[in-house]
Amino acid sequence: MSKIGGVVAQVLIAGAIGTISLVIIKLTEREITNGKQDTTMADAALGILDIEIKNKKRVTKQIQWIYGTCWGIPRALLSMVGLKDFLQQRFISAL
Protein backbone atom coordinates (compact mmCIF):
# COMPACT_ATOMS: atom_id res chain seq x y z
CA MET A 1 0.00 0.00 0.00
CA SER A 2 2.90 2.38 0.66
CA LYS A 3 3.98 2.09 -3.00
CA ILE A 4 0.56 3.30 -4.12
CA GLY A 5 0.77 6.18 -1.64
CA GLY A 6 4.16 7.08 -3.06
CA VAL A 7 2.78 7.02 -6.61
CA VAL A 8 -0.14 9.23 -5.63
CA ALA A 9 2.27 11.68 -3.99
CA GLN A 10 4.46 11.69 -7.12
CA VAL A 11 1.43 12.35 -9.32
CA LEU A 12 0.29 15.27 -7.22
CA ILE A 13 3.74 16.79 -6.76
CA ALA A 14 4.84 16.42 -10.39
CA GLY A 15 1.53 17.73 -11.68
CA ALA A 16 1.47 20.65 -9.27
CA ILE A 17 5.05 21.68 -10.09
CA GLY A 18 4.32 21.55 -13.80
CA THR A 19 1.12 23.52 -13.38
CA ILE A 20 2.80 26.15 -11.20
CA SER A 21 5.46 26.60 -13.89
CA LEU A 22 2.88 27.03 -16.61
CA VAL A 23 0.82 29.46 -14.54
CA ILE A 24 3.90 31.62 -13.93
CA ILE A 25 4.71 31.60 -17.65
CA LYS A 26 1.12 32.46 -18.59
CA LEU A 27 0.92 35.30 -16.03
CA THR A 28 4.25 36.71 -17.21
CA GLU A 29 3.11 36.58 -20.83
CA ARG A 30 -0.17 38.29 -19.95
CA GLU A 31 1.72 41.08 -18.13
CA ILE A 32 4.11 41.64 -21.04
CA THR A 33 1.41 41.61 -23.73
CA ASN A 34 -1.31 43.30 -21.63
CA GLY A 35 -3.53 40.39 -22.59
CA LYS A 36 -6.72 39.16 -21.02
CA GLN A 37 -7.26 35.78 -19.41
CA ASP A 38 -8.34 33.22 -21.98
CA THR A 39 -11.54 31.34 -21.14
CA THR A 40 -11.32 28.78 -23.95
CA MET A 41 -10.89 25.88 -21.53
CA ALA A 42 -13.95 26.90 -19.56
CA ASP A 43 -15.97 27.43 -22.73
CA ALA A 44 -15.08 23.92 -23.94
CA ALA A 45 -15.77 22.21 -20.60
CA LEU A 46 -19.01 24.07 -20.01
CA GLY A 47 -20.10 23.33 -23.57
CA ILE A 48 -19.48 19.61 -23.09
CA LEU A 49 -21.29 19.62 -19.75
CA ASP A 50 -24.04 21.82 -21.23
CA ILE A 51 -24.12 24.24 -18.30
CA GLU A 52 -23.80 28.01 -17.92
CA ILE A 53 -21.55 29.70 -15.36
CA LYS A 54 -20.97 33.42 -14.98
CA ASN A 55 -17.40 33.28 -13.64
CA LYS A 56 -15.57 31.58 -16.52
CA LYS A 57 -12.20 32.90 -15.35
CA ARG A 58 -12.48 30.95 -12.10
CA VAL A 59 -13.58 27.79 -13.91
CA THR A 60 -10.65 28.17 -16.34
CA LYS A 61 -8.19 28.31 -13.42
CA GLN A 62 -9.71 25.21 -11.84
CA ILE A 63 -9.58 23.30 -15.13
CA GLN A 64 -5.95 24.30 -15.64
CA TRP A 65 -5.00 22.94 -12.20
CA ILE A 66 -6.91 19.69 -12.70
CA TYR A 67 -5.49 19.20 -16.20
CA GLY A 68 -1.95 20.04 -15.13
CA THR A 69 -2.01 17.83 -12.07
CA CYS A 70 -3.32 14.91 -14.11
CA TRP A 71 -0.21 15.14 -16.30
CA GLY A 72 1.72 13.90 -13.28
CA ILE A 73 0.15 10.46 -13.85
CA PRO A 74 2.44 9.46 -16.76
CA ARG A 75 5.48 10.51 -14.72
CA ALA A 76 4.40 8.32 -11.82
CA LEU A 77 3.59 5.37 -14.09
CA LEU A 78 7.05 5.59 -15.66
CA SER A 79 8.53 5.51 -12.19
CA MET A 80 6.42 2.50 -11.18
CA VAL A 81 7.55 0.40 -14.14
CA GLY A 82 11.17 1.48 -13.82
CA LEU A 83 11.36 3.54 -17.01
CA LYS A 84 11.91 6.87 -15.29
CA ASP A 85 15.57 6.20 -14.52
CA PHE A 86 16.12 4.66 -17.94
CA LEU A 87 14.68 7.70 -19.73
CA GLN A 88 16.61 10.13 -17.53
CA GLN A 89 19.85 8.32 -18.33
CA ARG A 90 19.06 8.38 -22.05
CA PHE A 91 18.31 12.11 -22.09
CA ILE A 92 21.28 13.01 -19.89
CA SER A 93 23.70 10.89 -21.92
CA ALA A 94 22.40 12.51 -25.13
CA LEU A 95 23.50 15.92 -23.87
C-alpha positions as CSV (number, residue, x, y, z in Angstrom):
1,M,0.0,0.0,0.0
2,S,2.9,2.4,0.7
3,K,4.0,2.1,-3.0
4,I,0.6,3.3,-4.1
5,G,0.8,6.2,-1.6
6,G,4.2,7.1,-3.1
7,V,2.8,7.0,-6.6
8,V,-0.1,9.2,-5.6
9,A,2.3,11.7,-4.0
10,Q,4.5,11.7,-7.1
11,V,1.4,12.4,-9.3
12,L,0.3,15.3,-7.2
13,I,3.7,16.8,-6.8
14,A,4.8,16.4,-10.4
15,G,1.5,17.7,-11.7
16,A,1.5,20.6,-9.3
17,I,5.1,21.7,-10.1
18,G,4.3,21.5,-13.8
19,T,1.1,23.5,-13.4
20,I,2.8,26.2,-11.2
21,S,5.5,26.6,-13.9
22,L,2.9,27.0,-16.6
23,V,0.8,29.5,-14.5
24,I,3.9,31.6,-13.9
25,I,4.7,31.6,-17.6
26,K,1.1,32.5,-18.6
27,L,0.9,35.3,-16.0
28,T,4.2,36.7,-17.2
29,E,3.1,36.6,-20.8
30,R,-0.2,38.3,-19.9
31,E,1.7,41.1,-18.1
32,I,4.1,41.6,-21.0
33,T,1.4,41.6,-23.7
34,N,-1.3,43.3,-21.6
35,G,-3.5,40.4,-22.6
36,K,-6.7,39.2,-21.0
37,Q,-7.3,35.8,-19.4
38,D,-8.3,33.2,-22.0
39,T,-11.5,31.3,-21.1
40,T,-11.3,28.8,-24.0
41,M,-10.9,25.9,-21.5
42,A,-14.0,26.9,-19.6
43,D,-16.0,27.4,-22.7
44,A,-15.1,23.9,-23.9
45,A,-15.8,22.2,-20.6
46,L,-19.0,24.1,-20.0
47,G,-20.1,23.3,-23.6
48,I,-19.5,19.6,-23.1
49,L,-21.3,19.6,-19.7
50,D,-24.0,21.8,-21.2
51,I,-24.1,24.2,-18.3
52,E,-23.8,28.0,-17.9
53,I,-21.6,29.7,-15.4
54,K,-21.0,33.4,-15.0
55,N,-17.4,33.3,-13.6
56,K,-15.6,31.6,-16.5
57,K,-12.2,32.9,-15.4
58,R,-12.5,30.9,-12.1
59,V,-13.6,27.8,-13.9
60,T,-10.6,28.2,-16.3
61,K,-8.2,28.3,-13.4
62,Q,-9.7,25.2,-11.8
63,I,-9.6,23.3,-15.1
64,Q,-5.9,24.3,-15.6
65,W,-5.0,22.9,-12.2
66,I,-6.9,19.7,-12.7
67,Y,-5.5,19.2,-16.2
68,G,-2.0,20.0,-15.1
69,T,-2.0,17.8,-12.1
70,C,-3.3,14.9,-14.1
71,W,-0.2,15.1,-16.3
72,G,1.7,13.9,-13.3
73,I,0.2,10.5,-13.8
74,P,2.4,9.5,-16.8
75,R,5.5,10.5,-14.7
76,A,4.4,8.3,-11.8
77,L,3.6,5.4,-14.1
78,L,7.0,5.6,-15.7
79,S,8.5,5.5,-12.2
80,M,6.4,2.5,-11.2
81,V,7.5,0.4,-14.1
82,G,11.2,1.5,-13.8
83,L,11.4,3.5,-17.0
84,K,11.9,6.9,-15.3
85,D,15.6,6.2,-14.5
86,F,16.1,4.7,-17.9
87,L,14.7,7.7,-19.7
88,Q,16.6,10.1,-17.5
89,Q,19.9,8.3,-18.3
90,R,19.1,8.4,-22.1
91,F,18.3,12.1,-22.1
92,I,21.3,13.0,-19.9
93,S,23.7,10.9,-21.9
94,A,22.4,12.5,-25.1
95,L,23.5,15.9,-23.9
